[in-house]
Amino acid sequence: MQKVYRTELSPISFLERSALVFPEKTAIIHGERRYTYREFAERVNRLASRLRALGLKKHDRVAFLCPNTPALLEAHYAVPTAGGILVAINTRLNSSEVDFILHHAGCSFLFVDHELAHLVSAADLSGIQTIHIQDTGQADDPYEQFLAEGSPESLESWLEDEEETISINYTSGTTGNPKGVMYTYRGAYLNSLGVVIETQLTSQSVYLWTLPMFHCNGWCFTWAITAVGGTHICLRQLDPGMVWDILDREHVTHYNGAPTVHIFLVNHAKAHRLEQPATVAIGGAPPSPTLLAQMRQYNIHPIHLYGLTETYGPNTVCEWHPEWDALSEEEQARLKARQGQVHVTASQTRVLGPALQEVPQDGQTMGEVMMRGNTIARGYYANEAATSRAFEGGWFHSGDIGVWYPDSYIELRDRAKDIIISGGENISTIEVEQTIVQHPAVLESAVIAIPDETWGERPKAFVTLKPDQNLSEAELISFCRERLAHFKCPVAVEFGPLPKTSTGKIQKYVLRDKAWAGQQKYIH
């Protein structure tokens, strides 16, 4: 017998409610297309019922390889409504990486946008039902035909426990192979409400999708905007000029992105002070105080969030204190550049030492940033070893090195993991190194992050060649671009002997010291 006083927490309920409360309100804008909340819910039900009719079983994985389109937004509701698990794939990966994810996750269905079909053209898709999306909204679009064969009526839920998996988001690990981070219905629900509160979303909010929906399910904003009955504006590609046009035309109140997105916008020819203020979440990499100050000049008000894929995206927020308003703009920007403390539905974030003891809150003593609580992922799909390592001692080990201050606010200083964050994308240095040494002229290599004003960080390779071998920087970069997603490839190569310890271990800190000379932190 169902308990009268309990239902399982699920972000699917957000759409159910908004379709009841705001049936004729515009839910989705995509170019000339408009869908009301009633139409949004009906399209979701059609997609869900069609998946079940084609044999989807509970917890079957359903992959979507799409830009920020209505189809991918609908998938965030339809796949779990049908009882499946959503796998939203990073559109910037290369064919081999996409193929790995499809097979590691064991996907039963794949929905692929026409512009990304080349990424799976050589993949073994036997056993995977594949549906192509033209993104036209017209009746002859294969995706629209797929929906037309479904029912607009709601389905009976198969959800039994809010700790079941709702989605798997793949993130690069230090070994180069992506790890599938499992989100629960409960965690997605709570983190969605967390960002609703922290970014002050309401039914009047108009949200522009500058952040990829495949990134941590759009930092849970795929669900958060719907929770309040706001309007989603889909955007196939990030064009700064187009973004400025839409900000004005549609009276956008919110958008999100990594610092790189904001750098492109504030430096664009169309940049101007907005008539209506825009509240934007900035994260994925630490923003500079300079950027934060620039944004305010355009009536863009940044909220600094910090988190990882394993924390459903945002985990901490640099909550503003009214007394800081009296400080200089430079000091305000410095304070806002800190990562802050947990948002309202997260639980604990601390800076801990090797024995899991709290380091002093002096803004100087460094330790590893660790988290636990309601909005931590349940682990890595089919990877118990990685899960055990990440959750050792009852904490999630972020791999980020930071300090915390007397006011409890955290600030990142370095990274324990060999991960470069470039434009909000994670790059494994080990993966790049392993690719470089595949070249027959290369003896060994080391890859580090170097500061970049546009992307925050970019990979630089230090390479030792084999005796009597010749290789140019351009040749090696081209070699990498044939084997890796382009954003992972080194932007520069320096040839010569590598600094090593007496036991032969490469001393990356020597390379970092040189590359980051003049910078206050090994993070940009």
C-alpha positions in Angstrom: 0.0 0.0 0.0 1.4 3.4 -1.0 2.3 5.7 1.9 0.0 8.7 2.0 2.8 10.8 3.5 5.6 9.9 1.1 6.4 9.9 -2.6 9.8 9.2 -4.1 11.6 12.4 -5.0 11.9 12.7 -8.8 12.6 15.7 -11.0 10.0 14.3 -13.4 7.4 15.7 -11.0 8.6 19.2 -12.0 7.2 18.9 -15.5 4.0 17.3 -14.3 3.3 20.2 -12.0 4.2 22.9 -14.5 2.0 21.3 -17.1 -0.9 21.6 -14.6 -0.1 25.1 -13.4 1.2 26.7 -16.6 -0.3 24.7 -19.4 -0.4 27.5 -22.0 2.8 29.2 -20.9 5.8 29.0 -23.3 8.1 26.3 -22.0 10.6 26.0 -24.9 11.8 28.4 -27.6 13.9 27.1 -30.4 14.3 29.5 -33.3 10.8 30.0 -34.7 9.4 27.1 -32.8 7.5 27.5 -29.5 6.1 24.8 -27.2 3.8 25.4 -24.3 4.1 23.4 -21.1 1.1 21.3 -22.2 2.9 20.5 -25.5 6.2 19.9 -23.7 4.5 17.3 -21.4 2.7 15.6 -24.4 5.9 15.3 -26.4 7.7 13.8 -23.4 4.9 11.3 -22.9 5.0 10.4 -26.6 8.8 9.8 -26.5 8.5 7.7 -23.3 5.6 5.6 -24.5 7.3 4.9 -27.8 10.5 3.7 -26.0 8.4 1.3 -24.0 6.6 0.1 -27.0 9.9 -0.7 -28.7 10.9 -2.9 -25.7 12.7 -0.6 -23.3 13.1 -2.4 -20.0 13.7 -0.8 -16.6 17.1 0.8 -16.3 18.0 0.3 -20.0 20.4 3.0 -21.0 19.3 5.5 -23.7 22.0 7.7 -25.3 21.5 11.1 -26.8 24.2 12.7 -28.9 22.7 16.2 -29.5 23.4 19.9 -29.2 21.1 22.0 -27.0 17.9 21.2 -28.8 14.3 20.4 -27.6 15.0 16.7 -28.2 17.8 16.6 -25.6 15.7 18.6 -23.2 12.7 16.3 -23.7 15.0 13.3 -23.1 15.7 14.5 -19.6 12.1 13.7 -18.8 11.1 11.1 -21.3 13.9 8.6 -20.6 13.3 8.4 -16.9 9.5 8.5 -17.4 9.9 5.4 -19.5 12.0 3.8 -16.8 15.3 4.1 -18.6 18.6 5.8 -17.7 19.7 8.8 -19.7 23.2 8.9 -21.2 23.8 12.4 -22.6 27.1 12.3 -24.5 29.6 15.1 -24.8 29.3 16.4 -28.4 33.0 17.4 -28.4 34.3 13.9 -28.1 35.8 12.0 -31.0 34.4 8.8 -32.6 36.4 6.3 -30.5 35.4 8.0 -27.3 31.7 8.0 -28.2 31.9 4.4 -29.2 33.5 3.5 -25.9 30.7 5.2 -24.0 27.9 3.5 -26.0 29.4 0.1 -25.3 30.6 0.7 -21.8 27.1 1.9 -20.8 25.5 -0.9 -22.8 23.1 1.5 -24.5 19.9 0.0 -26.0 18.9 3.2 -27.9 20.8 6.0 -29.5 19.3 9.3 -30.6 21.8 11.3 -32.8 21.5 14.7 -34.3 22.2 15.0 -38.0 25.3 17.2 -37.5 26.8 14.6 -35.2 26.0 11.5 -37.1 29.6 11.2 -38.4 30.7 10.5 -34.9 28.9 7.1 -35.0 29.2 6.3 -38.7 32.0 3.8 -38.1 30.7 2.5 -34.7 29.3 -0.9 -34.2 25.7 -0.1 -33.5 24.4 -3.7 -33.7 21.9 -4.2 -30.9 21.4 -0.4 -30.5 18.2 1.0 -32.0 19.3 4.3 -33.6 17.0 7.2 -34.3 18.2 10.2 -36.3 17.2 13.8 -35.5 17.0 16.5 -38.1 15.9 19.1 -35.6 13.3 20.7 -37.9 10.2 20.1 -35.9 8.5 19.1 -39.2 6.4 16.0 -39.7 9.0 14.3 -42.0 11.7 14.6 -39.4 12.6 11.1 -38.2 12.4 12.2 -34.6 9.0 13.8 -35.1 7.8 10.6 -36.7 9.1 8.7 -33.7 7.1 10.9 -31.4 4.0 10.8 -33.6 3.7 7.0 -33.0 3.7 7.5 -29.2 0.8 8.4 -26.9 0.4 11.8 -25.3 -1.1 10.3 -22.2 1.0 9.9 -19.1 2.6 6.6 -18.2 2.5 4.6 -15.0 5.8 5.2 -13.2 8.2 2.3 -12.7 10.2 4.2 -10.1 10.3 2.3 -6.8 13.2 4.0 -5.0 14.4 7.6 -5.3 18.0 6.3 -5.1 17.7 4.5 -8.4 19.9 5.9 -11.2 18.3 8.6 -13.4 21.3 9.3 -15.6 24.9 8.5 -16.3 27.3 11.3 -17.2 30.7 10.3 -18.5 33.7 12.3 -17.5 37.4 11.8 -18.4 39.5 10.2 -15.8 43.3 10.4 -15.2 43.7 7.1 -17.2 42.0 8.7 -20.2 39.0 6.2 -20.2 35.8 8.1 -19.4 34.0 7.1 -16.1 30.3 7.0 -16.0 29.0 9.0 -13.0 25.7 7.8 -11.8 23.0 10.3 -10.7 20.0 9.4 -8.6 16.5 10.7 -8.8 16.9 12.0 -5.2 20.2 13.8 -5.9 18.9 15.3 -9.2 15.7 16.6 -7.4 17.6 18.2 -4.6 20.4 19.7 -6.6 17.8 21.2 -9.0 16.0 22.9 -6.1 19.4 24.0 -4.8 20.2 25.9 -8.0 16.6 27.3 -8.1 17.2 28.9 -4.7 20.8 30.0 -5.3 20.1 31.6 -8.7 16.7 32.9 -7.7 14.7 31.3 -10.5 11.0 32.0 -10.7 8.1 31.5 -13.2 9.2 34.7 -14.9 12.7 33.4 -15.6 13.8 33.1 -19.2 16.9 30.8 -19.4 19.2 30.7 -22.4 21.0 27.4 -23.0 24.6 28.6 -23.4 25.7 25.7 -21.1 25.8 22.2 -22.7 23.0 20.1 -21.5 25.4 17.1 -21.6 27.5 18.7 -18.8 26.1 17.3 -15.6 22.6 17.3 -17.1 23.1 21.0 -17.7 24.1 21.5 -14.0 20.6 20.3 -13.3 19.1 23.4 -14.9 17.3 21.1 -17.4 15.1 20.2 -14.4 15.4 23.5 -12.4 13.9 25.8 -15.0 11.0 23.5 -15.5 10.5 23.2 -11.7 9.5 26.9 -11.5 7.7 27.0 -14.9 10.4 29.2 -16.5 11.1 29.3 -20.2 14.0 27.4 -21.9 15.6 28.9 -24.9 17.5 26.2 -26.8 20.7 27.1 -28.7 22.3 24.7 -31.2 25.7 26.4 -31.1 27.4 29.1 -29.0 27.6 32.2 -31.2 28.4 35.3 -29.1 26.8 37.7 -31.5 23.6 35.6 -31.6 23.7 35.3 -27.8 23.6 39.1 -27.5 20.7 39.3 -29.9 18.7 36.8 -28.0 19.5 38.4 -24.6 17.9 41.6 -25.9 15.1 40.1 -28.0 13.8 37.5 -25.5 14.5 39.4 -22.3 16.7 36.7 -21.0 17.0 36.7 -17.2 19.5 33.8 -16.7 22.3 31.9 -18.5 25.3 29.9 -17.4 28.7 28.8 -18.5 32.4 28.4 -17.9 34.5 31.5 -17.7 35.4 31.0 -21.4 31.8 31.6 -22.4 31.7 34.9 -20.5 35.1 36.0 -21.9 33.8 35.5 -25.4 30.7 37.5 -24.6 32.1 40.5 -22.8 34.8 40.9 -25.5 32.4 40.7 -28.5 31.7 43.6 -30.8 28.0 43.5 -29.8 28.7 43.7 -26.1 26.7 46.4 -24.3 25.0 47.1 -21.0 21.7 45.2 -20.9 18.5 47.0 -20.1 17.3 44.1 -18.0 19.8 42.5 -15.6 20.9 39.0 -16.3 21.8 36.6 -13.5 24.4 34.1 -14.6 26.1 31.1 -12.9 29.8 30.9 -13.6 31.7 27.7 -12.9 33.6 24.8 -14.5 36.9 26.6 -13.8 37.7 29.5 -11.4 36.8 32.9 -12.8 39.3 35.7 -12.5 38.4 38.8 -10.5 39.0 40.8 -13.7 36.3 38.9 -15.6 33.8 39.2 -12.7 34.3 42.9 -12.6 33.8 43.2 -16.4 30.6 41.3 -16.3 29.0 43.7 -13.9 29.7 46.6 -16.2 27.3 45.0 -18.7 24.5 44.5 -16.1 25.4 40.8 -16.0 25.5 39.6 -12.4 27.6 36.5 -11.8 27.0 33.9 -9.2 30.1 31.8 -8.7 29.4 28.1 -8.3 31.8 25.3 -7.9 31.4 21.5 -8.3 32.3 18.5 -10.4 30.4 15.9 -12.4 30.4 13.8 -9.3 28.5 16.5 -7.4 25.7 17.0 -10.0 27.5 20.1 -11.1 27.2 23.0 -8.6 28.1 22.0 -5.0 29.2 25.3 -3.5 28.3 28.9 -4.0 30.1 32.1 -3.1 27.2 33.5 -1.2 27.3 37.3 -1.1 27.3 39.2 2.2 25.7 42.7 2.2 28.5 44.2 4.2 30.8 43.4 1.2 29.0 46.1 -0.8 31.0 48.8 1.0 34.3 47.3 -0.2 36.2 48.4 -3.3 35.2 46.7 -6.6 38.6 45.0 -6.7 38.1 43.5 -3.3 34.6 42.5 -4.1 35.8 40.7 -7.2 38.5 38.9 -5.2 36.0 37.7 -2.6 33.6 36.5 -5.3 36.3 34.6 -7.1 36.4 32.2 -4.1 34.5 28.9 -4.4 32.5 29.6 -1.2 30.5 27.0 0.7 27.8 24.4 0.1 24.6 25.5 -1.5 21.3 25.1 0.4 20.6 21.4 -0.5 24.1 20.2 -0.5 25.6 18.9 2.8 29.3 19.1 3.6 32.3 20.5 1.9 35.6 20.7 3.7 39.3 21.1 3.2 41.0 18.0 4.7 44.5 16.8 5.2 46.0 13.3 4.5 44.4 11.8 7.7 41.0 13.3 6.8 41.5 16.0 9.4 40.3 19.5 8.8 43.1 21.9 8.0 43.3 25.3 9.8 40.9 27.9 8.4 43.7 30.4 7.8 43.5 30.9 4.1 47.0 29.5 3.8 47.1 25.8 4.8 46.4 23.7 1.8 44.4 20.4 1.7 42.1 18.4 -0.6 38.6 19.6 -1.1 36.2 16.8 -0.1 32.4 16.5 0.0 29.7 14.2 1.1 25.9 14.4 1.4 22.7 14.4 -0.6 24.1 15.7 -3.9 27.1 13.4 -4.3 26.8 10.8 -7.1 26.2 7.2 -6.1 29.4 6.1 -7.8 30.9 5.1 -11.2 29.0 2.8 -13.5 30.6 -0.7 -13.7 33.7 0.6 -12.0 33.8 -0.5 -8.4 37.6 0.2 -8.0 37.3 3.8 -9.1 34.2 4.2 -6.8 36.1 2.9 -3.8 39.1 5.2 -4.4 36.9 8.3 -4.9 34.8 7.6 -1.7 37.6 6.4 0.5 37.1 7.3 4.2 33.5 8.3 3.7 34.2 11.4 1.6 34.2 12.1 -2.1 37.8 13.1 -2.9 37.6 15.9 -5.5 41.3 16.0 -6.4 41.2 19.7 -6.0 43.6 21.4 -3.7 42.4 24.4 -1.7 42.5 26.5 1.4 39.6 27.8 3.5 39.2 31.0 5.4 38.0 32.0 8.8 34.6 32.7 7.3 34.5 29.0 6.1 34.8 29.9 2.4 36.9 27.7 0.2 39.4 28.8 -2.5 41.0 26.5 -5.0 44.8 26.6 -5.3 45.9 23.6 -7.4 44.8 20.2 -8.6 45.9 16.9 -7.2 44.7 15.1 -10.3 46.4 15.4 -13.6 43.4 17.1 -15.1 43.4 20.3 -17.2 40.2 22.3 -17.3 40.0 24.1 -20.7 36.8 26.1 -21.4 35.0 24.0 -18.8 36.1 20.7 -20.5 38.2 18.2 -18.6 41.4 17.0 -20.3 43.4 14.1 -18.9 47.1 14.9 -19.2 47.9 11.1 -19.1 45.6 10.5 -22.0 47.4 13.2 -24.1 50.8 11.9 -23.0 49.8 8.4 -24.0 48.8 9.6 -27.4 52.0 11.6 -28.0 54.3 8.7 -27.2 52.5 6.7 -29.9 54.5 8.7 -32.4 57.5 6.7 -33.5 59.9 9.6 -33.1 58.9 10.3 -29.4 60.8 8.9 -26.5 58.7 10.3 -23.6 56.5 13.3 -22.8 54.9 15.2 -20.1 51.8 17.4 -20.4 50.8 20.2 -18.2 48.3 23.1 -18.2 49.5 26.5 -19.2 47.5 29.7 -18.6 45.3 30.9 -21.5 43.3 34.1 -21.5 40.5 32.7 -23.6 40.2 29.1 -22.4 41.6 29.4 -18.9 44.0 26.6 -19.5 45.4 24.7 -22.5 47.6 21.7 -22.7 51.3 22.1 -23.4 53.5 19.1 -24.2 57.2 18.7 -23.2 58.7 16.0 -25.4 62.0 14.1 -25.6 62.7 12.6 -29.0 64.4 9.4 -29.7 68.1 9.7 -30.8 68.5 10.8 -34.4 64.8 11.6 -34.8 63.4 14.9 -36.1 59.9 16.1 -35.4 58.3 19.6 -35.6 55.8 21.1 -33.3 53.2 21.3 -36.1 53.7 17.7 -37.1 53.2 16.5 -33.5 50.1 18.6 -32.9 48.7 17.3 -36.2 49.4 13.7 -35.1 47.4 14.4 -31.9 44.5 16.0 -33.7 44.1 12.8 -35.8 43.7 10.8 -32.6 42.1 13.0 -30.0 39.2 15.5 -29.7 40.8 18.7 -30.9 40.3 20.5 -27.5 42.5 17.9 -25.9 45.5 18.5 -28.2 48.5 20.5 -27.1 48.6 24.1 -28.1 52.4 24.1 -27.9 55.3 21.7 -27.8 58.7 22.1 -26.3 61.4 19.6 -27.2 64.3 18.7 -24.9 65.2 16.6 -21.9 62.6 16.3 -19.1 63.5 17.1 -15.4 63.5 14.0 -13.3 64.0 12.7 -9.8 66.9 10.4 -9.0 64.5 7.5 -9.5 63.5 8.6 -12.9 60.1 10.2 -12.2 59.3 13.2 -14.2 59.1 16.4 -12.1 56.0 18.1 -13.5 56.2 20.8 -10.8 59.5 22.0 -12.4 57.6 22.5 -15.7 54.7 24.1 -14.0 56.9 26.5 -12.1 58.3 27.7 -15.4 55.0 27.9 -17.2 53.1 29.6 -14.5 55.8 32.1 -13.4 54.2 35.3 -12.4 50.8 33.7 -11.6 49.5 33.6 -8.0 48.0 30.1 -8.4 48.5 27.0 -10.5 44.9 27.3 -11.7 43.5 29.8 -14.1 
